[in-house]
Amino acid sequence: MKIKPVKFNQKMANSLEKFSSQGGEKIANYINAGGKFAIAPLVIMYNPFSKESKENKKWAAIKQPVEAVVTIAAQIAALGLLFKGIDKMAAKGKITFKLVEEAKKTGIFPKEIMDSVKNDRVKALDELSKNCLDIFKDRVGTILTIGLYVPILALSNRVFPKVADMLVKDNDNE
């Protein structure tokens, strides 16, 4: 039996590559929020094994999208400000990376970078600096996201009852 190779859509491949270049923490946040926004409410509302009342299910299902919106909004704002600050500091030379400094001194660069810039040392230094800065921002962003967990949860718990009351009251009046 011959197995035919699966033809992969090039647009899909490009989209996945672009999405994966956004950094691990950002992707995890988007996937988590997407699941909370779209999937969790459906699972809660239509769970055949739950003995909860329809009203309790509705209330719990509303919480997920509200929490997703609050979480993403807060993280986008916080990470945006953080990354903007890091970029400014890096541009002023206040953030340096040992690997970049070593490359400046020795002229030795990672092979992948030299290949991508066709052995141009100036471009290689820029590319190495950019890669190091991206990794640094991703790591600091992860720490910030963890640090924001409790404040975002507190904010979500304050916003949720107001939104849920509005939605439930509006539905009850119809």
Buried (B, 14 or more C-beta within 10 A) or exposed (E): EEEEEEEEEEEEEEEEEEEEEEBEBBEEBBEEBEEBBEEBBEEBBEEEEEEEEEEEBBBBBBBBBBBBBBBBEBBEEBBEEBBEEBEEEBEEEEBEBEBBEEBEEEEEBBEEBBEEBEEEEEBBBBBBBEBBBBEBBBEBBBEBBEEBEEEBEEBBEEBBEEBBEEBBEEEEEE
